[in-house]
Amino acid sequence: MVVKFTGIEFWLNSDFSLRIVCTEALTGKTVKFVIRKELEDATAVYSVTSGITFATVTTTDDSADIPITASGTTAMEEGEYYAAVWRTDTNQQRPLAAGTIIAMRAAAPP
């Protein structure tokens, strides 16, 4: 089952971790997180496979903690994007979670 999410907000040019709950155990699995401006874009504006960690939520569900880096978002603009967590193991390529995220920009520091 694909977990659907809507309107997760994040700050551009900031380092942080995004936690997304998936409806299966993830330990030992290979996953990839992608952000695309348009749903069918061939190229992702941000993607990550390394540094993703997993935590047990329930006996059957895990969360994926996805690192978002300031350097990875410098070319992005404010607005809505499409994102997904994909399982990428051989013969198991499928989305685990998908939805929209909103990129925001903070005012410059004083």
Secondary structure as UniProt FT lines:
FT   STRAND          3..11
FT   TURN            12..13
FT   STRAND          16..22
FT   TURN            27..28
FT   STRAND          31..36
FT   TURN            39..40
FT   STRAND          46..48
FT   STRAND          53..56
FT   STRAND          62..68
FT   TURN            70..72
FT   TURN            74..75
FT   STRAND          79..87
FT   TURN            90..91
FT   STRAND          94..104
//
